[in-house]
Amino acid sequence: MSFSPAFGSFGDFITLSILIRDIVNALRDTHGSVDDYRSLAKVLHTTDNVLKHAHQLFESHPAIPAVQVLHEFAQKTIKDCQDELTSFTIRLSKYKRSLGSDSGNRFKRDFRKLLWLTEKDDINKFRNKLDAYNGLIIMMITMANSRIIIVNEEARRRDATVLSDTSRQILQAGQRILGSIHTLSIVVPRLQILESHIARPPAQGMFTLEDAFGRHIQISLTLASSWEMFDDIMIGHYKRQRGFNRVTRKRYVLQDHRRRREIRHDMPWQSAMLPGSQISMSIICSSQSEPESGHPLQSCPNCSSTSTEETNEGTRW
């Protein structure tokens, strides 16, 4: 047997296992049938299994703070257990030459020496100490398992909370996206309308007026938003020009050539003047009597030409 165990970390459990195996083999080699030895061998097997279980548990969860204290306490307990095993092994090793399978009187002589070395009380004390160490280590294994279960459950709950928060954030993001899509469905058509208005030529927001002298002027519907404003524009346009007096008295006729209709001042402004309309203006001229028929004649304010149309009818020159 080799008895040079060392304990530095849980990686040294192999040494402890070998140490326990050597003690069990030594006891078996004595061919003893005493119940105390059988009971001790059983405790040693239990100790070996407990140490292996502790090694597997603490090595599998080295980074859990809740287990760290138990880990350190288990190390101390196992160190004490190892010291006890080593002490018993050293005492047993003094008679290793006599623990072979020799028969006859030599076996009996050596067995007596073993009994002398390990009296019944000493064996019981050793077994009781191993039972105590086993109980402590099993208790720490149980506590460590409980803490590991709690830690895992807390981690599971945190993961579930994170997953729930993530799902809620995804749902909120989806709702915001749907809201944005709904907003875009409203805004985009309006932007398209606005863009089309911007892209249109200025005439779309204006109408063209051809005055009695054949001059074309563009009038903004923003500037001329009522008949009163239109009349002011016309007075300003004819100021210091022939026909001014007639314009101030509204003695002119307006015609929409595209719609082929006459535009009167008693019509609503919004329906009278539309964007892009082509409006012609005719001044109602003064009347003269024709010598032969006595019918009144109308003269052009520009060239003084007369018309054979009946009086009070608008004539476009």
Order of alpha helices (4+ residues) and beta strands (2+ residues): alpha-alpha-alpha-alpha-alpha-beta-beta-alpha-alpha-beta-beta-alpha-beta-beta-beta-beta
